Amino acid sequence: MGRVPYWNISYGLLIDLLSLPAMAVFAYGIYGHWQRIKQGKARIGPGMTLDAWKVGPVYLRALLVKGILGSRIYKKPCTGLAHALLFWGMAALSVGTVLVFLNVLFGLAVFSGGFNRWFMGFGLDLAGVAALIGVLFLLARRLFPPERLTLFKTNSAFVPIEAAIVLLIASGFVIEGLRIALKGADPGSFVGNWLASLLVGVGAAPLIHQYLWWLHGLLALSLIAYLPYSPLAHLLLAPVNAGLDIPIPGPKMGVIDFEAFDGEGEEAPCLGVGKMADFSWKNLLDASTCLQCGRCHEVCPAAQTGKSLSPKNVMGTLGDYLQQGKMDDDSLLDSIGSDTIYSCTTCSACMEACPVSVNQPNAILKMRQHLLMERSEIPEIMGQAHRSLEARHHPFIGTGFGPNDWRKGLDVPIYRKDETTYLLWIGCSVSYEERTQNIARSMVRILKSAGVSFGILEENRCTGDPAKQMGNEFLFTEIAGQNIEEFAALGVTKVITMCPHCFNSFTRHYPLLGASFEVVPHAVLLRELIQSKAIKLANSGATICYHDPCYLGRHNDVLADPREVVSSLGQLVEMPRRGCESFCCGGGGGNYWTEEEGTRINQTRAKEAMDTGASLIATACPFCLLMLTDGLKKYTENAMIQDIAELVCNQMEA
């Protein structure tokens, strides 16, 4: 005789009827999240779009890979596996429950033949075992947590929920065992059949079966109803958050449309974010989705070197304000602290580590914009650099060099309209610091040797990126507008950059202001010149450790090209933290112009490079070169670090 739904249960359909109010409570919980999130500004993104399976504002690939499959969870393999076992196990059990309901309503033949044996029997038992193993691991981790889970804020609500899931799964197995013990073996149900062998002859087994069945059903409905109000809401919010996240790396700051502020008779909008109501829907969704798992804290260079910033604490504070309905509370920035907000190096390591696609740097930078543009608050030395940028169009305070000193004694062509192919963008970081000037000189020699048609601007200037990172969006827009106008007048269509920050501004922000030109990082161009044999190199065989600049690697996914260049020069040596998980030099976010508290980030990174035992350190960013040159002074007097352009120039054969 096949399995019979609601066997030994009177009025079993009541459970199905009770699912209606449970689902109503569930839906109201989801509605509550929406009510809070929609109080923000109705911006989904900064206006950039990609065709990665995009439907409306939703990126389906990100929704599937990051949101549903949870690809980033597996960066911690044990935790990732536990989540997978629990999630997919419970998903399979839910499918089984729906099939039972369809059998009751429509007589769907799920309790006969091979389907009953292999899915309803073996498959669902296997799913239950998988879910039980997963939730037991996660419960143990909550009871004996790693430090990242307990810092600043501990989400203790996970413990009773996970305990309830253990009880739910365990009671389900016991119910199955009692049914089989009283009714006969069930093909494929290996756990149920085993438990039945232990439960044969138990007194009052039918009554125990009935009580457990109702307890199991009511517990399941209670968990469903409670889910949106619990930390498990991330099961629903995380896929949505991932699907709405523009699938390009970095904070995705976009630009501010200052022309929209010119309306007469209207109050000027707030610049940046000073309270929760100023955030976008996506920012508030981030705050709702954040799990407080602390993975961002573990990789944040500021947090790991004794600074006041912790991305986990920032998002926790935003989540608390949102949950408490403090949308117009002006104390938000003071609660977080200006020192905390300015400590961010904008490296985006927190974004890379986040398993639920939270954009922490975006929120931090929006608050930084408000501090600078509305409250005129900025750290002292960074403020000096900012004022220099306003007055002299470069932030390098105290420099004794002029914009063209780097090319003294060197014949450098000027860009000519309709004659020159590439504009070699010099920018400020290789103009005003003596150590980095050699990057530009090396690139000029390389390009000339390779026969590349290039030229520079007669008047060298900054892209405006430091202003944007410090929080002055207006100054950035002003400088960028001037550059765009000159590029258009000169007919510039191809640009070579030597600074990843310049590359990032040109490719991410300038197009939103109307620019249209191709940009090539010097690491990519050098790789192309080497592969095409436009230049020939002598491989020294030296061991060379490569440091990934955040704005080249993690922000723009330029990872392989500089490594190929380094490999053509010597033997590439990797640091433990590399690629998209590289550790910052500490110079981003305007923090090149700050006095650090705690351990210096550049010294921490320099020590990692030294520990590889490599004879040389290579990078592809002038700021990284400057920061690590300074950081290495604590450990060695040798000049170990060079830009890849310097290395190529030194080993280039005539």
C-alpha positions as CSV (number, residue, x, y, z in Angstrom):
1,M,0.0,0.0,0.0
2,G,1.4,3.4,-1.0
3,R,1.9,6.4,1.3
4,V,-1.3,8.3,2.3
5,P,-1.1,12.0,3.1
6,Y,-2.3,13.0,6.6
7,W,-2.1,9.3,7.7
8,N,-3.2,9.1,11.3
9,I,-4.1,12.8,11.3
10,S,-7.6,14.1,11.7
11,Y,-8.4,17.4,10.1
12,G,-4.9,17.6,8.5
13,L,-6.2,20.1,6.0
14,L,-6.3,22.7,8.8
15,I,-2.5,23.0,8.4
16,D,-3.0,24.0,4.8
17,L,-5.7,26.5,5.8
18,L,-3.5,28.0,8.5
19,S,-0.8,28.6,5.8
20,L,-3.0,31.4,4.5
21,P,-2.7,33.6,7.6
22,A,0.9,32.6,7.9
23,M,1.5,33.8,4.3
24,A,-0.4,37.0,5.0
25,V,1.9,37.8,8.0
26,F,4.9,36.9,5.8
27,A,3.6,39.3,3.1
28,Y,3.1,42.1,5.6
29,G,6.7,41.7,6.8
30,I,7.9,42.1,3.2
31,Y,5.7,45.1,2.9
32,G,7.2,46.6,6.0
33,H,10.7,46.3,4.4
34,W,9.4,48.1,1.3
35,Q,7.8,50.8,3.4
36,R,11.1,51.6,5.1
37,I,13.2,51.4,1.9
38,K,10.9,53.6,-0.2
39,Q,11.5,56.5,2.2
40,G,14.8,57.0,0.5
41,K,15.3,58.7,-2.8
42,A,14.1,56.7,-5.8
43,R,17.4,56.0,-7.4
44,I,18.3,52.5,-8.4
45,G,21.7,53.3,-9.8
46,P,23.9,56.1,-11.1
47,G,22.7,55.8,-14.7
48,M,25.2,53.3,-16.0
49,T,23.8,50.2,-17.7
50,L,25.2,46.9,-18.9
51,D,23.6,44.2,-21.0
52,A,24.2,41.4,-18.5
53,W,20.8,39.8,-18.9
54,K,19.2,43.1,-17.9
55,V,15.4,43.3,-17.5
56,G,14.3,46.8,-16.3
57,P,16.5,47.7,-13.3
58,V,17.3,44.0,-12.6
59,Y,20.5,42.3,-13.7
60,L,19.5,38.6,-14.0
61,R,23.0,37.2,-14.1
62,A,23.9,38.9,-10.8
63,L,20.5,37.9,-9.3
64,L,21.2,34.2,-10.1
65,V,24.9,34.0,-9.5
66,K,25.4,36.3,-6.5
67,G,21.9,36.4,-5.1
68,I,20.5,32.9,-5.4
69,L,23.6,30.7,-5.9
70,G,25.4,32.9,-3.3
71,S,28.8,32.7,-5.1
72,R,30.6,35.0,-2.7
73,I,29.6,32.9,0.4
74,Y,32.0,30.2,-0.7
75,K,35.0,32.5,-0.2
76,K,34.8,30.9,3.3
77,P,34.5,27.2,2.1
78,C,33.1,25.7,5.3
79,T,30.6,28.4,5.9
80,G,29.6,28.4,2.2
81,L,29.1,24.7,2.2
82,A,27.0,24.9,5.3
83,H,24.8,27.6,3.8
84,A,24.4,25.5,0.6
85,L,23.4,22.4,2.5
86,L,20.8,24.3,4.5
87,F,19.4,26.4,1.7
88,W,19.2,23.7,-1.0
89,G,18.1,21.1,1.5
90,M,15.2,23.2,2.8
91,A,14.4,24.2,-0.8
92,A,14.0,20.5,-1.8
93,L,11.9,19.8,1.3
94,S,9.7,22.7,0.4
95,V,9.2,21.3,-3.0
96,G,8.2,18.0,-1.4
97,T,5.7,19.7,0.8
98,V,4.1,21.4,-2.3
99,L,3.9,18.0,-4.1
100,V,2.1,16.5,-1.2
101,F,-0.4,19.4,-1.2
102,L,-0.9,18.9,-5.0
103,N,-1.5,15.2,-4.4
104,V,-4.2,16.0,-1.9
105,L,-5.9,18.6,-4.1
106,F,-5.5,17.0,-7.6
107,G,-4.4,13.5,-7.0
108,L,-0.9,14.1,-8.5
109,A,0.8,10.7,-8.6
110,V,3.9,11.4,-6.4
111,F,3.6,8.4,-4.1
112,S,4.1,5.6,-6.6
113,G,6.8,4.1,-8.7
114,G,10.4,5.4,-9.1
115,F,9.5,9.0,-8.3
116,N,8.3,8.0,-4.9
117,R,11.4,5.9,-4.2
118,W,14.0,8.3,-5.5
119,F,12.6,11.8,-4.8
120,M,9.9,11.5,-2.2
121,G,11.8,8.9,-0.3
122,F,15.6,9.0,-0.9
123,G,15.8,12.5,-2.2
124,L,13.9,14.2,0.6
125,D,15.7,12.2,3.3
126,L,19.0,13.2,1.8
127,A,17.8,16.9,1.6
128,G,16.8,16.7,5.3
129,V,20.2,15.3,6.3
130,A,22.0,18.0,4.3
131,A,19.9,20.7,5.8
132,L,20.4,19.3,9.3
133,I,24.2,19.2,8.9
134,G,24.2,22.7,7.5
135,V,22.1,24.3,10.3
136,L,24.0,22.4,13.0
137,F,27.3,23.9,11.7
138,L,25.8,27.4,11.6
139,L,24.3,27.0,15.1
140,A,27.6,25.9,16.5
141,R,29.4,28.8,14.8
142,R,26.8,31.2,16.5
143,L,27.4,29.6,19.9
144,F,31.2,29.7,19.5
145,P,31.6,32.6,17.1
146,P,34.7,34.0,15.4
147,E,35.6,37.5,16.4
148,R,34.1,39.1,13.2
149,L,30.6,38.0,14.3
150,T,30.9,39.6,17.8
151,L,32.5,42.9,16.9
152,F,30.3,46.0,17.5
153,K,27.0,44.2,17.2
154,T,26.1,40.5,17.6
155,N,23.0,39.3,15.9
156,S,21.8,36.9,18.6
157,A,18.5,36.3,16.9
158,F,20.1,33.7,14.7
159,V,20.5,31.2,17.6
160,P,16.8,30.6,18.4
161,I,15.9,30.5,14.6
162,E,18.6,28.0,13.9
163,A,17.6,25.9,16.9
164,A,14.0,26.0,15.7
165,I,15.1,24.7,12.2
166,V,17.0,21.9,13.9
167,L,13.8,21.0,15.8
168,L,11.8,21.2,12.6
169,I,14.0,18.9,10.7
170,A,14.5,16.4,13.6
171,S,10.8,16.3,14.3
172,G,10.1,15.6,10.6
173,F,12.4,12.6,10.6
174,V,10.9,11.2,13.8
175,I,7.4,11.6,12.4
176,E,8.6,9.7,9.3
177,G,10.1,7.0,11.4
178,L,7.0,6.6,13.5
179,R,4.8,6.4,10.4
180,I,7.0,3.7,8.9
181,A,7.2,1.8,12.2
182,L,3.4,1.7,12.4
183,K,2.6,1.3,8.7
184,G,5.5,-0.5,7.0
185,A,8.7,0.3,5.1
186,D,8.8,3.2,2.7
187,P,11.1,2.6,-0.4
188,G,14.0,4.9,-0.6
189,S,13.5,6.6,2.8
190,F,16.8,5.5,4.3
191,V,16.6,7.7,7.4
192,G,12.9,7.0,8.1
193,N,13.4,3.3,7.7
194,W,16.4,3.3,10.0
195,L,14.6,5.4,12.7
196,A,11.6,3.1,12.3
197,S,13.8,0.1,13.3
198,L,14.6,1.9,16.5
199,L,11.0,3.0,17.2
200,V,9.2,-0.3,16.7
201,G,7.3,-1.2,19.8
202,V,7.3,2.3,21.3
203,G,4.2,2.7,23.5
204,A,1.6,5.2,22.4
205,A,3.4,5.6,19.1
206,P,0.2,6.7,17.2
207,L,-0.5,9.5,19.7
208,I,3.1,10.6,19.7
209,H,3.0,10.7,15.9
210,Q,-0.1,12.9,16.0
211,Y,1.3,15.4,18.5
212,L,4.6,15.7,16.7
213,W,2.9,16.1,13.3
214,W,0.9,19.1,14.6
215,L,4.0,20.5,16.4
216,H,6.0,20.1,13.2
217,G,3.4,21.8,11.0
218,L,2.7,24.7,13.3
219,L,6.5,25.3,13.8
220,A,7.0,25.3,10.0
221,L,4.2,27.9,9.5
222,S,5.5,30.0,12.4
223,L,9.0,30.1,10.8
224,I,7.5,31.1,7.5
225,A,5.5,33.9,9.1
226,Y,8.4,35.1,11.1
227,L,11.0,35.0,8.3
228,P,10.7,38.6,7.1
229,Y,10.9,39.9,10.7
230,S,14.1,37.9,11.5
231,P,17.7,37.9,10.3
232,L,16.6,35.2,7.8
233,A,15.0,38.1,5.8
234,H,18.3,38.1,4.0
235,L,17.1,35.0,2.1
236,L,14.6,37.3,0.4
237,L,16.5,40.6,0.4
238,A,19.9,39.3,-0.8
239,P,18.8,38.1,-4.2
240,V,16.9,41.4,-4.8
241,N,20.0,43.4,-3.6
242,A,22.3,41.5,-5.9
243,G,19.9,41.8,-8.8
244,L,19.7,45.6,-8.5
245,D,23.5,46.0,-8.1
246,I,25.1,47.2,-11.3
247,P,27.5,44.3,-12.2
248,I,30.7,46.4,-12.3
249,P,33.2,46.6,-9.5
250,G,33.8,49.6,-7.3
251,P,31.5,52.0,-5.4
252,K,29.6,53.1,-8.6
253,M,29.3,56.7,-7.4
254,G,28.1,58.2,-10.7
255,V,28.1,62.0,-10.8
256,I,25.9,64.7,-9.4
257,D,23.8,66.7,-11.9
258,F,24.3,70.2,-10.6
259,E,22.2,71.7,-13.4
260,A,19.2,70.1,-11.7
261,F,19.9,72.5,-8.8
262,D,19.1,75.6,-10.8
263,G,15.3,75.6,-10.5
264,E,14.0,78.9,-9.4
265,G,11.8,79.1,-6.3
266,E,12.9,75.6,-5.2
267,E,15.0,74.8,-2.1
268,A,18.4,73.5,-3.2
269,P,18.7,69.8,-2.6
270,C,21.1,68.5,0.1
271,L,24.6,67.7,-1.2
272,G,25.6,64.2,-0.3
273,V,23.9,62.4,2.6
274,G,23.3,63.9,6.0
275,K,20.4,61.7,7.1
276,M,18.8,58.4,6.2
277,A,16.2,60.0,4.0
278,D,18.9,61.4,1.7
279,F,20.1,57.8,0.8
280,S,18.8,56.1,-2.3
281,W,16.5,53.1,-2.3
282,K,19.5,50.9,-3.0
283,N,21.5,52.3,-0.1
284,L,18.5,51.6,2.2
285,L,18.2,48.1,0.8
286,D,21.9,47.6,1.5
287,A,21.3,48.6,5.1
288,S,18.3,46.2,5.4
289,T,20.2,43.3,3.7
290,C,23.5,43.5,5.7
291,L,24.0,40.4,7.8
292,Q,26.5,41.9,10.2
293,C,28.7,38.9,9.4
294,G,31.9,41.0,9.7
295,R,33.6,39.8,6.5
296,C,34.0,43.4,5.4
297,H,35.7,44.2,8.7
298,E,38.2,41.4,8.2
299,V,39.5,42.8,4.9
300,C,39.2,46.5,5.5
301,P,42.7,48.1,5.6
302,A,41.5,50.8,7.9
303,A,39.8,48.4,10.4
304,Q,42.8,46.0,10.3
305,T,45.3,48.7,11.2
306,G,43.6,50.3,14.2
307,K,41.5,53.1,12.5
308,S,38.1,54.1,13.7
309,L,36.4,52.8,10.6
310,S,34.7,49.4,10.4
311,P,32.4,48.9,7.4
312,K,30.4,46.5,9.6
313,N,29.8,49.1,12.2
314,V,28.8,51.7,9.6
315,M,26.3,49.5,8.0
316,G,25.0,48.4,11.4
317,T,24.5,52.0,12.4
318,L,22.6,52.7,9.2
319,G,20.5,49.6,9.8
320,D,19.6,50.7,13.3
321,Y,18.6,54.2,12.2
322,L,16.4,52.6,9.4
323,Q,14.8,50.1,11.7
324,Q,14.0,52.7,14.3
325,G,12.5,55.0,11.7
326,K,15.1,57.8,12.3
327,M,14.9,58.9,8.7
328,D,15.3,62.7,9.3
329,D,17.6,62.4,12.3
330,D,20.5,64.8,11.7
331,S,22.7,63.0,14.2
332,L,23.6,60.2,11.8
333,L,27.0,61.5,10.7
334,D,28.0,62.6,14.2
335,S,27.0,59.1,15.4
336,I,29.3,57.5,12.8
337,G,32.0,60.2,13.2
338,S,33.8,62.2,10.6
339,D,37.2,60.5,11.3
340,T,35.5,57.2,10.6
341,I,34.0,58.5,7.3
342,Y,37.3,60.0,6.1
343,S,39.3,56.8,7.1
344,C,37.9,54.9,4.1
345,T,40.5,54.4,1.4
346,T,37.8,53.6,-1.1
347,C,39.6,50.3,-1.9
348,S,36.3,48.4,-2.1
349,A,37.7,45.3,-0.4
350,C,34.6,45.3,1.8
351,M,32.4,45.1,-1.4
352,E,34.4,42.2,-2.7
353,A,34.1,40.3,0.5
354,C,30.4,41.0,1.1
355,P,28.3,37.8,0.4
356,V,25.0,39.8,-0.1
357,S,26.2,42.6,-2.5
358,V,26.2,45.5,0.0
359,N,27.9,48.6,-1.3
360,Q,29.5,50.0,1.8
361,P,31.9,52.6,0.1
362,N,29.0,54.2,-1.8
363,A,27.3,55.0,1.5
364,I,30.5,56.2,3.1
365,L,31.4,58.4,0.2
366,K,27.9,60.0,0.1
367,M,28.3,60.9,3.7
368,R,31.8,62.3,3.0
369,Q,30.3,64.5,0.3
370,H,27.9,66.0,2.8
371,L,30.7,66.6,5.3
372,L,32.8,68.5,2.8
373,M,30.2,70.3,0.6
374,E,27.6,71.0,3.3
375,R,29.5,71.2,6.6
376,S,33.0,72.1,5.3
377,E,34.5,69.4,7.5
378,I,37.7,67.7,6.3
379,P,40.9,66.4,8.0
380,E,43.5,69.2,8.3
381,I,46.2,67.9,5.9
382,M,43.6,66.5,3.4
383,G,42.0,70.0,3.6
384,Q,45.3,71.6,2.6
385,A,45.5,69.3,-0.4
386,H,41.9,70.1,-1.2
387,R,42.5,73.8,-1.1
388,S,45.6,73.3,-3.3
389,L,43.5,71.5,-5.8
390,E,41.0,74.3,-5.8
391,A,43.6,77.0,-6.2
392,R,46.3,75.3,-8.3
393,H,44.5,72.4,-9.9
394,H,46.7,69.8,-8.2
395,P,46.6,68.5,-4.6
396,F,50.4,68.1,-4.0
397,I,51.0,70.6,-1.2
398,G,54.6,71.6,-0.6
399,T,55.9,70.4,-3.9
400,G,58.8,72.3,-5.5
401,F,58.1,71.0,-9.0
402,G,56.1,72.7,-11.8
403,P,53.8,70.8,-14.1
404,N,56.5,70.4,-16.8
405,D,59.6,69.8,-14.7
406,W,59.3,66.0,-15.2
407,R,60.2,66.4,-18.9
408,K,63.3,68.6,-18.6
409,G,66.0,67.3,-20.9
410,L,63.5,65.0,-22.6
411,D,62.0,65.6,-26.1
412,V,58.3,64.9,-25.6
413,P,55.9,65.5,-28.5
414,I,52.8,67.7,-28.0
415,Y,49.4,66.2,-29.0
416,R,48.4,67.5,-32.5
417,K,44.8,67.3,-33.7
418,D,44.3,64.9,-36.6
419,E,48.0,63.9,-36.4
420,T,48.6,62.2,-33.1
421,T,47.0,58.8,-32.2
422,Y,47.4,58.6,-28.4
423,L,47.2,61.3,-25.8
424,L,49.7,60.3,-23.1
425,W,47.8,61.6,-20.0
426,I,50.4,62.8,-17.4
427,G,48.0,63.9,-14.7
428,C,49.2,65.2,-11.3
429,S,50.6,62.2,-9.5
430,V,53.5,61.7,-11.9
431,S,54.2,65.5,-12.2
432,Y,54.6,66.8,-8.8
433,E,56.4,64.0,-6.9
434,E,60.1,63.4,-7.7
435,R,59.9,59.7,-7.2
436,T,57.0,59.2,-9.7
437,Q,58.3,61.5,-12.4
438,N,60.4,58.6,-13.7
439,I,57.2,56.7,-14.6
440,A,56.4,59.3,-17.2
441,R,59.9,59.6,-18.5
442,S,60.1,55.8,-18.8
443,M,56.8,55.7,-20.7
444,V,58.0,58.4,-23.1
445,R,61.1,56.3,-23.9
446,I,59.1,53.1,-24.3
447,L,56.6,54.7,-26.6
448,K,59.3,56.3,-28.7
449,S,61.2,53.0,-29.0
450,A,58.0,51.2,-30.0
451,G,57.1,53.8,-32.7
452,V,53.8,54.7,-31.1
453,S,52.2,58.0,-32.2
454,F,51.6,59.9,-29.0
455,G,51.7,63.4,-27.5
456,I,51.0,65.2,-24.3
457,L,48.9,68.3,-23.4
458,E,50.8,71.6,-23.4
459,E,49.1,72.4,-20.0
460,N,49.3,69.4,-17.6
461,R,46.5,69.1,-15.1
462,C,44.6,66.7,-12.8
463,T,41.5,64.6,-13.7
464,G,39.8,65.9,-10.6
465,D,39.7,62.4,-9.1
466,P,41.3,63.5,-5.7
467,A,38.4,66.0,-5.3
468,K,35.9,63.3,-6.0
469,Q,37.5,60.9,-3.5
470,M,37.7,63.7,-0.8
471,G,34.0,64.4,-1.3
472,N,33.9,67.6,-3.5
473,E,31.8,66.5,-6.4
474,F,31.4,70.1,-7.6
475,L,35.1,70.6,-7.9
476,F,35.5,67.3,-9.7
477,T,32.7,68.2,-12.2
478,E,34.3,71.6,-12.8
479,I,37.8,70.1,-13.5
480,A,36.4,67.2,-15.5
481,G,34.3,69.6,-17.7
482,Q,37.5,71.6,-18.5
483,N,39.3,68.4,-19.5
484,I,36.4,67.2,-21.6
485,E,36.2,70.5,-23.5
486,E,39.9,70.4,-24.3
487,F,39.8,66.8,-25.4
488,A,36.9,67.6,-27.7
489,A,38.7,70.6,-29.2
490,L,41.8,68.6,-29.8
491,G,39.9,65.6,-31.2
492,V,41.3,63.2,-28.6
493,T,40.0,59.7,-29.2
494,K,42.6,57.5,-27.4
495,V,44.2,58.1,-24.1
496,I,47.0,56.3,-22.3
497,T,47.0,56.6,-18.5
498,M,49.7,55.8,-16.0
499,C,47.5,56.2,-12.9
500,P,44.6,53.8,-12.2
501,H,42.7,56.7,-10.5
502,C,42.8,58.6,-13.8
503,F,41.8,55.5,-15.7
504,N,38.9,55.0,-13.4
505,S,37.7,58.6,-13.6
506,F,38.0,58.6,-17.4
507,T,36.1,55.4,-17.9
508,R,33.5,55.5,-15.0
509,H,32.7,59.2,-14.5
510,Y,33.7,61.2,-17.6
511,P,31.2,59.4,-19.9
512,L,28.4,60.5,-17.6
513,L,29.5,64.1,-18.2
514,G,29.4,63.6,-22.0
515,A,33.0,62.4,-22.7
516,S,33.6,59.8,-25.4
517,F,37.1,58.4,-25.9
518,E,39.0,55.1,-25.5
519,V,41.3,54.8,-22.5
520,V,44.1,52.3,-22.1
521,P,46.0,51.7,-18.8
522,H,49.8,51.7,-19.4
523,A,49.9,48.1,-18.0
524,V,47.6,46.9,-20.8
525,L,49.6,48.9,-23.5
526,L,52.9,47.6,-22.2
527,R,51.6,44.0,-22.5
528,E,50.4,44.7,-26.0
529,L,53.8,46.2,-27.0
530,I,55.7,43.2,-25.6
531,Q,53.4,40.6,-27.2
532,S,53.6,42.3,-30.6
533,K,57.4,42.5,-30.2
534,A,57.3,46.3,-30.7
535,I,59.7,46.3,-27.9
536,K,62.1,43.5,-26.8
537,L,63.1,42.8,-23.2
538,A,65.9,41.1,-21.5
539,N,64.5,38.8,-18.8
540,S,66.7,39.3,-15.8
541,G,65.4,36.2,-14.0
542,A,65.0,38.2,-10.8
543,T,62.1,37.4,-8.5
544,I,59.5,40.2,-8.7
545,C,56.6,40.5,-6.3
546,Y,53.6,42.3,-7.9
547,H,51.3,44.5,-5.8
548,D,47.8,45.0,-7.3
549,P,46.6,48.7,-7.2
550,C,43.0,48.7,-5.9
551,Y,41.8,51.0,-8.7
552,L,43.4,48.9,-11.4
553,G,42.7,45.4,-10.1
554,R,39.6,45.3,-7.9
555,H,37.9,48.4,-9.3
556,N,38.6,47.6,-13.0
557,D,39.5,43.9,-13.2
558,V,42.9,44.6,-14.9
559,L,44.7,41.7,-13.3
560,A,46.4,39.6,-15.9
561,D,48.0,42.3,-18.1
562,P,50.5,43.6,-15.5
563,R,51.4,40.1,-14.4
564,E,52.2,39.2,-18.0
565,V,54.5,42.3,-18.1
566,V,56.2,41.3,-14.9
567,S,56.6,37.7,-16.1
568,S,58.4,38.9,-19.2
569,L,60.9,40.8,-16.9
570,G,61.6,38.1,-14.4
571,Q,60.0,35.5,-12.2
572,L,56.6,36.6,-10.8
573,V,56.1,36.1,-7.1
574,E,52.6,36.5,-5.6
575,M,51.6,37.8,-2.2
576,P,48.9,35.8,-0.2
577,R,46.5,38.8,-0.6
578,R,46.4,39.5,-4.4
579,G,44.1,40.1,-7.3
580,C,40.6,41.2,-6.4
581,E,41.5,40.3,-2.7
582,S,44.6,42.5,-2.7
583,F,45.4,44.7,0.4
584,C,45.4,48.4,-0.1
585,C,48.5,50.6,0.0
586,G,46.5,53.1,2.1
587,G,46.7,56.0,-0.3
588,G,43.2,55.9,-1.8
589,G,40.2,58.1,-0.8
590,G,42.5,61.1,-0.4
591,N,44.3,59.4,2.4
592,Y,47.6,60.0,0.7
593,W,47.3,63.4,2.4
594,T,46.5,62.3,6.0
595,E,48.3,61.5,9.2
596,E,47.3,57.9,10.1
597,E,46.3,56.7,13.5
598,G,47.2,53.2,14.5
599,T,49.5,51.0,12.3
600,R,50.3,52.5,8.9
601,I,48.6,50.7,6.1
602,N,51.5,51.1,3.8
603,Q,53.9,49.5,6.3
604,T,51.5,46.5,6.7
605,R,51.5,46.0,2.9
606,A,55.2,46.6,2.5
607,K,55.8,43.8,5.1
608,E,53.7,41.4,3.1
609,A,55.7,42.1,0.0
610,M,59.0,41.7,1.9
611,D,57.9,38.4,3.3
612,T,57.6,36.9,-0.2
613,G,61.4,37.0,-0.4
614,A,61.3,38.7,-3.8
615,S,64.3,40.8,-4.8
616,L,62.0,43.5,-6.4
617,I,58.5,44.8,-5.9
618,A,56.5,46.0,-8.9
619,T,53.3,48.0,-9.1
620,A,51.3,49.9,-11.7
621,C,50.1,53.0,-9.8
622,P,52.1,56.1,-8.8
623,F,50.2,56.4,-5.5
624,C,51.0,52.8,-4.6
625,L,54.6,53.4,-5.6
626,L,54.8,56.5,-3.3
627,M,53.0,54.7,-0.4
628,L,55.0,51.5,-0.5
629,T,58.3,53.4,-1.0
630,D,57.6,55.1,2.3
631,G,56.3,51.9,3.9
632,L,59.5,49.9,3.0
633,K,61.7,52.4,4.9
634,K,60.7,50.7,8.1
635,Y,62.2,47.4,6.9
636,T,65.0,48.2,4.4
637,E,67.1,50.9,3.0
638,N,67.1,49.3,-0.5
639,A,65.1,50.9,-3.3
640,M,63.1,47.7,-4.0
641,I,59.9,49.0,-5.6
642,Q,59.4,50.2,-9.1
643,D,56.6,50.9,-11.5
644,I,56.3,48.3,-14.3
645,A,57.1,51.1,-16.8
646,E,60.4,51.7,-15.0
647,L,61.2,48.0,-15.1
648,V,60.3,47.7,-18.7
649,C,62.4,50.7,-19.7
650,N,65.4,49.5,-17.7
651,Q,65.3,46.0,-19.4
652,M,64.4,47.2,-22.9
653,E,66.9,46.1,-25.5
654,A,68.1,48.7,-28.0
